[in-house]
Amino acid sequence: MREDWTVKLLEEIVKIGDGNHSGNYPKASEMVSEGIPFIRGTNLIDGKVSPEDMRFISAEKHEILKKGHLKTGDILFTNRGQVGKKAIVDERFNGSNLNSQVAWFRCNEQINNRFLFHFLDSPSVLNYINENTNGTALQQLTIRQIRKLNIAFPTLKEQKQIVALLDKAFTAIDQAKANISTNIENAKELFQSKLNDIFSQKGASWEEKTLKEITTKIGSGATPRGGQASYKDSGISLIRSMNVHDDGFREKKLAFIDDEQASKLDNVTIQKNDVLLNITGASVARCCIVDNSFLPARVNQHVSIIRLKEGIMNYKFLHFALTSKETKNLLLGISAQGATRQAITKVQIENFKISFPSSIDVQDKLVKSLETISKQTIQIESNYTKKLEDLEELKKSILQKAFAGELTNQSVAGSNEFAVNIE
């Protein structure tokens, strides 16, 4: 930080408040279809207040909840739950209200609101959040802690210059990120197109059977008594729906159980070449094959094992079939029939029909072709993901320079060139 910058507590230059916490806090039954927008953390998206899934309160309730009255230019900042999301209130939401998980900042004449907006993304603020956030079930940064945050700032004129440079740099970075994300989706669509070609244009040598006819086992497991609290640091893998993804098994948050717990789930022991299918919830119909390195393993009640009879179908062919768009849509349609949540029953899986070439050799050739394209797609995604990570690091570097008083036109020009070339 430069010596000519001023350092103050945030509360000295910014009026800080949040939504009401009292007994007057609106109940779900008090929400109305039209009225005063009642902004929640979920409405803060990409630095703006999104009207999507907005809730509303009556004008009478708004008058009671005076703490949360907002003005154009206020900065919103989530200080409970997912701490650190932010947005600037635009004219559409002037006079709105907000819930108790969001704080508001109103700048005085010493500070530019966009300078503060960018400051809240700076490494020093992120470190402050990490060091001071508390709470196990619900993360929280208190209003008192926010008020004691130190902020260094130059003259208002230089603040505006810094904001202009940051906006210019971040516009280029955001455009590069959007282009990369599009390239990732295009790569996925190319693979899915090949997959659809195979499974929508069945040849004369194909046949159709129910999964019950071609399997030796279809079944899901259970969660050990005690739930998550009963999981171990190591032991036998317990595979849950969060581990099952169409593009492969995810080790993150893999749970473990001991031998005694596993013995009670022996009927859902995963074997080599088993195909797993998510059967409940938002991830219903996701499907994968588990790498042998994670065996022995069990599944919980949200995941079903599908074990093929020998000599009828290549297990990898079944995985590709279940992840093709046509089949996926059918499975999602079945799951939507659930009374209270998305779900696919054992009987529905057993009766589900799969088309496949009668010849295992033909299946093997198709699998080999799809695996080649799949590996290429995964490599493309990996390369682009690395570029997205590089852009995030670039953004952090720019913010570090900006709030150390070291940001220049030359450094921003270099950053923009990097952002363009990285695509």
C-alpha positions in Angstrom: 0.0 0.0 0.0 1.2 3.5 -0.8 2.0 5.9 2.0 -0.3 8.6 0.6 -3.4 6.4 1.0 -5.7 6.8 3.9 -6.5 3.8 6.2 -9.7 3.7 8.2 -12.2 1.3 9.7 -15.0 0.5 7.3 -17.5 1.9 9.7 -15.8 5.3 9.6 -16.6 5.8 5.9 -19.5 3.5 5.2 -22.9 3.2 6.8 -23.5 -0.5 7.5 -26.7 -2.3 8.3 -28.6 -5.5 7.5 -32.1 -7.0 7.4 -34.4 -7.3 10.4 -33.9 -10.1 12.9 -36.8 -9.4 15.2 -40.1 -11.2 15.7 -41.5 -9.1 12.8 -39.3 -11.0 10.3 -41.7 -12.1 7.6 -43.0 -15.7 7.6 -43.4 -17.6 4.4 -47.2 -17.2 4.7 -46.7 -13.4 4.7 -45.0 -13.3 1.3 -47.1 -11.8 -1.5 -47.2 -12.3 -5.3 -46.5 -8.6 -6.0 -45.1 -5.9 -3.7 -41.8 -4.7 -2.3 -38.8 -6.9 -3.4 -37.4 -8.9 -0.5 -33.8 -9.6 -1.5 -32.1 -12.7 -0.4 -28.5 -14.0 -0.8 -29.7 -16.2 -3.7 -30.6 -13.1 -5.6 -27.0 -11.8 -5.7 -25.6 -13.1 -8.9 -22.5 -11.9 -10.8 -22.4 -8.6 -8.9 -26.0 -7.7 -9.6 -29.4 -8.2 -8.0 -31.3 -10.8 -10.0 -35.1 -10.7 -10.1 -35.1 -14.5 -10.6 -37.0 -16.3 -7.8 -37.5 -12.9 -6.1 -39.8 -12.8 -3.1 -42.1 -9.9 -2.2 -43.5 -8.4 1.0 -46.4 -6.0 1.4 -45.9 -2.2 1.7 -47.2 -2.5 5.3 -44.6 -5.1 6.2 -41.9 -3.1 4.5 -42.7 -0.1 6.8 -42.3 -2.3 9.8 -38.9 -3.7 8.6 -37.2 -0.4 8.5 -33.6 -1.8 9.0 -33.5 -3.3 5.5 -34.6 -0.3 3.4 -32.3 0.0 0.4 -31.3 2.8 -1.9 -29.8 2.9 -5.4 -26.0 2.5 -5.2 -26.0 0.5 -1.9 -23.7 -2.5 -1.9 -25.2 -5.8 -0.7 -22.9 -8.4 1.0 -23.9 -11.8 2.3 -22.7 -12.2 5.8 -24.5 -15.5 6.6 -24.5 -18.8 4.8 -22.3 -18.3 1.7 -20.4 -15.4 3.0 -19.0 -12.8 0.6 -21.5 -12.7 -2.3 -22.1 -9.1 -3.3 -24.1 -6.9 -5.6 -24.8 -3.2 -6.2 -28.4 -2.1 -5.9 -29.6 -0.5 -9.2 -32.6 1.7 -9.9 -35.0 -1.3 -10.3 -34.5 -2.2 -6.6 -34.4 1.3 -5.1 -36.7 1.1 -2.0 -36.5 -2.7 -1.7 -36.0 -4.6 1.5 -33.7 -7.5 2.3 -33.5 -10.6 4.6 -31.3 -11.1 7.7 -28.5 -12.9 5.9 -27.5 -9.9 3.8 -25.7 -6.7 4.9 -25.9 -3.4 3.2 -23.1 -0.7 2.8 -23.9 2.9 2.0 -20.8 4.9 1.1 -20.1 8.5 2.3 -18.5 11.2 0.2 -15.0 9.8 0.8 -15.5 6.5 -1.0 -16.6 5.4 -4.4 -19.1 2.6 -4.2 -17.6 0.7 -7.1 -14.1 1.0 -5.4 -15.6 -0.6 -2.3 -17.4 -3.2 -4.5 -14.0 -4.3 -5.9 -12.3 -4.0 -2.6 -14.6 -6.7 -1.2 -13.0 -9.1 -3.7 -9.5 -8.2 -2.7 -7.1 -10.8 -1.1 -7.1 -8.9 2.2 -10.8 -9.0 2.5 -11.0 -12.7 1.5 -8.3 -13.4 4.2 -10.3 -11.4 6.7 -13.5 -13.4 5.9 -11.6 -16.7 6.3 -10.0 -15.7 9.6 -13.2 -14.3 11.2 -16.1 -16.4 9.8 -17.6 -18.6 12.4 -20.4 -21.1 12.8 -20.7 -24.8 12.0 -24.2 -25.2 10.6 -24.4 -21.6 9.2 -21.2 -19.6 8.5 -21.4 -16.0 9.7 -19.4 -12.8 9.6 -21.1 -10.5 12.1 -21.9 -6.8 11.5 -19.5 -5.9 14.3 -16.7 -7.8 12.5 -17.5 -6.1 9.2 -17.4 -2.7 10.8 -13.9 -3.3 12.1 -12.5 -4.2 8.7 -9.6 -1.9 7.7 -9.8 -0.3 4.3 -7.0 1.7 2.6 -8.0 4.2 -0.1 -6.6 7.1 -2.2 -8.3 10.3 -3.2 -11.8 10.0 -4.8 -10.3 11.0 -8.2 -7.8 8.1 -8.0 -10.4 5.7 -6.8 -12.4 6.4 -10.0 -9.3 5.9 -12.1 -8.7 2.5 -10.4 -12.3 1.5 -10.8 -12.1 2.3 -14.6 -9.0 0.2 -14.9 -10.5 -2.7 -13.0 -13.7 -2.6 -14.9 -11.8 -2.6 -18.2 -9.6 -5.6 -17.1 -12.5 -7.6 -15.6 -14.6 -7.1 -18.7 -11.9 -8.7 -20.8 -11.5 -11.5 -18.3 -15.2 -12.2 -18.0 -15.5 -12.3 -21.8 -12.6 -14.7 -22.0 -14.2 -16.9 -19.3 -17.5 -16.9 -21.2 -15.8 -17.9 -24.4 -14.0 -20.7 -22.7 -17.2 -21.9 -21.0 -18.8 -22.0 -24.4 -15.9 -24.0 -25.8 -16.3 -26.5 -23.0 -20.0 -26.9 -23.7 -19.3 -27.3 -27.4 -16.8 -30.1 -26.6 -19.4 -31.9 -24.5 -22.1 -31.4 -27.1 -19.8 -32.9 -29.8 -19.4 -36.1 -27.7 -23.1 -36.2 -26.9 -23.9 -35.8 -30.6 -21.8 -38.9 -31.4 -23.4 -40.8 -28.6 -26.9 -39.8 -29.8 -26.0 -40.9 -33.4 -25.2 -44.4 -32.2 -28.2 -44.9 -29.9 -30.8 -43.2 -32.1 -29.9 -44.9 -35.3 -30.1 -48.5 -34.3 -29.1 -51.1 -37.0 -31.0 -54.2 -38.0 -28.7 -56.3 -35.9 -29.9 -54.6 -32.7 -32.3 -56.1 -30.2 -34.2 -54.7 -27.2 -34.6 -56.2 -23.8 -35.5 -55.1 -20.3 -32.7 -54.6 -17.8 -34.2 -57.4 -15.7 -33.7 -59.8 -18.6 -30.0 -59.0 -19.0 -28.9 -58.5 -15.3 -28.2 -60.7 -12.3 -28.7 -57.8 -9.8 -30.5 -54.5 -9.5 -30.6 -53.0 -6.0 -29.8 -50.1 -3.7 -28.4 -50.0 -0.2 -28.9 -47.9 2.9 -27.2 -45.3 5.2 -25.7 -46.9 8.3 -27.5 -46.1 11.5 -26.4 -42.7 12.8 -26.0 -41.1 9.4 -23.0 -39.0 8.6 -21.9 -39.1 12.2 -21.3 -42.8 11.9 -18.9 -42.4 9.0 -15.2 -43.3 9.5 -12.0 -41.6 8.4 -11.0 -44.7 6.4 -12.3 -48.1 5.7 -14.7 -49.5 3.2 -16.1 -47.0 0.6 -19.7 -46.1 0.9 -20.7 -44.6 -2.5 -23.4 -41.9 -2.5 -25.2 -40.0 -5.2 -22.7 -37.1 -5.0 -19.9 -39.5 -6.1 -21.8 -40.7 -9.2 -21.4 -38.5 -12.4 -22.0 -39.3 -16.0 -18.4 -38.4 -16.9 -16.9 -40.6 -14.2 -16.7 -41.4 -10.5 -15.9 -38.5 -8.2 -13.8 -39.3 -5.1 -14.6 -36.0 -3.4 -16.6 -36.5 -0.2 -16.4 -40.2 -0.5 -17.6 -41.7 2.8 -16.2 -44.7 4.7 -17.7 -47.3 7.0 -16.1 -50.1 9.1 -16.3 -53.8 8.6 -19.3 -54.2 11.0 -21.3 -51.5 9.2 -20.3 -53.0 5.8 -21.4 -56.5 6.8 -25.0 -55.2 7.2 -24.8 -54.0 3.6 -23.3 -57.1 2.1 -26.2 -57.4 -0.3 -25.1 -54.2 -2.0 -21.4 -55.0 -2.4 -20.1 -53.4 -5.6 -18.3 -55.8 -7.9 -15.9 -55.2 -10.8 -17.8 -53.9 -13.9 -21.0 -52.9 -12.0 -22.8 -49.9 -13.4 -24.2 -47.4 -10.8 -27.3 -45.4 -11.3 -28.6 -42.5 -9.1 -32.2 -43.2 -8.3 -33.4 -40.2 -6.2 -33.1 -36.5 -5.9 -31.7 -33.8 -8.1 -28.9 -36.0 -9.4 -31.4 -38.8 -10.4 -30.3 -40.7 -13.6 -26.6 -39.9 -13.3 -24.6 -43.0 -14.0 -21.0 -44.2 -13.7 -18.6 -47.1 -13.4 -16.4 -47.2 -10.3 -12.7 -47.6 -10.6 -11.5 -50.9 -9.1 -9.2 -49.0 -6.8 -12.2 -48.0 -4.7 -13.4 -51.5 -4.2 -14.5 -53.1 -1.9 -17.4 -50.7 -1.6 -21.1 -50.4 -0.8 -23.9 -48.1 -2.0 -26.4 -46.1 0.0 -30.2 -45.9 -0.7 -29.8 -43.2 -3.3 -27.7 -45.4 -5.7 -28.6 -48.6 -7.4 -26.2 -51.3 -8.6 -26.8 -52.7 -12.1 -24.9 -56.0 -12.7 -25.0 -57.5 -16.1 -25.2 -61.2 -17.0 -22.0 -62.4 -18.8 -21.9 -62.6 -22.6 -24.8 -60.3 -23.3 -23.6 -56.8 -23.1 -20.4 -54.9 -22.5 -20.8 -53.0 -19.2 -19.2 -49.9 -20.7 -21.8 -50.0 -23.5 -24.5 -50.0 -20.9 -23.0 -46.9 -19.3 -22.8 -45.1 -22.6 -26.4 -46.2 -23.3 -27.7 -44.9 -20.0 -25.9 -41.5 -20.5 -27.1 -40.9 -24.0 -29.6 -38.0 -24.3 -32.5 -40.2 -25.5 -32.1 -42.7 -22.7 -31.5 -40.0 -20.1 -34.7 -38.1 -21.0 -36.6 -41.4 -20.6 -35.2 -42.0 -17.2 -35.8 -38.4 -16.1 -39.4 -38.7 -17.3 -39.9 -41.8 -15.2 -38.3 -40.1 -12.1 -40.7 -37.1 -12.5 -43.6 -39.4 -11.7 -42.5 -39.6 -8.0 -45.2 -38.3 -5.6 -42.9 -36.1 -3.5 -39.5 -36.1 -5.1 -37.7 -37.4 -8.2 -37.2 -41.1 -7.9 -36.8 -44.3 -9.9 -37.9 -47.5 -8.3 -36.3 -50.9 -8.6 -39.3 -52.2 -10.6 -39.0 -49.3 -13.0 -35.3 -50.0 -13.5 -36.1 -53.7 -14.1 -38.7 -52.9 -16.7 -36.6 -50.3 -18.5 -35.8 -51.3 -22.0 -32.3 -51.1 -23.6 -31.5 -51.5 -27.2 -28.1 -53.0 -28.2 -26.3 -54.8 -31.0 -26.6 -58.6 -30.5 -22.9 -59.0 -31.3 -20.5 -58.3 -28.4 -17.8 -57.6 -31.0 -19.9 -54.8 -32.4 -20.5 -53.4 -28.9 -16.8 -53.6 -28.2 -16.0 -51.6 -31.4 -18.6 -48.9 -30.6 -17.3 -48.7 -27.0 -13.7 -48.3 -28.3 -14.8 -45.5 -30.6 -16.8 -43.7 -27.9 -13.9 -44.0 -25.4 -11.5 -42.4 -27.9 -13.9 -39.4 -28.3 -14.6 -39.3 -24.6 -10.9 -39.1 -23.7 -10.4 -36.3 -26.3 -13.4 -34.4 -24.8 -12.1 -34.9 -21.2 -8.6 -33.6 -22.3 -10.2 -30.6 -24.0 -12.3 -29.8 -20.9 -9.2 -30.2 -18.7 -7.2 -27.8 -20.8 -10.0 -25.2 -20.8 -10.6 -25.6 -17.0 -6.9 -24.9 -16.5 -7.3 -21.7 -18.5 -10.3 -20.7 -16.4 -8.1 -21.2 -13.3 -5.4 -19.1 -14.8 -7.9 -16.3 -15.4 -9.0 -16.4 -11.8 -5.4 -16.1 -10.7 -5.0 -13.2 -13.0 -8.0 -11.5 -11.5 -6.6 -12.0 -8.0 -3.2 -10.6 -9.1 -4.9 -7.5 -10.6 -6.9 -6.9 -7.4 -3.7 -7.3 -5.3 -2.0 -4.6 -7.4 -5.1 -2.3 -7.4 -5.4 -2.2 -3.6 -1.6 -1.9 -3.1 -1.7 1.2 -5.3 0.3 -0.5 -8.1 -2.3 -0.8 -10.9 -1.4 1.0 -14.1 -2.7 1.3 -17.7 0.3 -0.8 -18.8 -0.4 -3.7 -16.4 -4.1 -3.7 -17.4 -3.2 -3.7 -21.1 -0.9 -6.7 -20.5 -3.7 -8.5 -18.6 -6.2 -7.9 -21.3 -3.8 -9.3 -23.9 -3.3 -12.4 -21.7 -7.0 -12.8 -21.4 -7.5 -12.6 -25.1 -4.6 -14.9 -26.0 -5.6 -17.6 -23.3 -8.8 -18.5 -25.2 
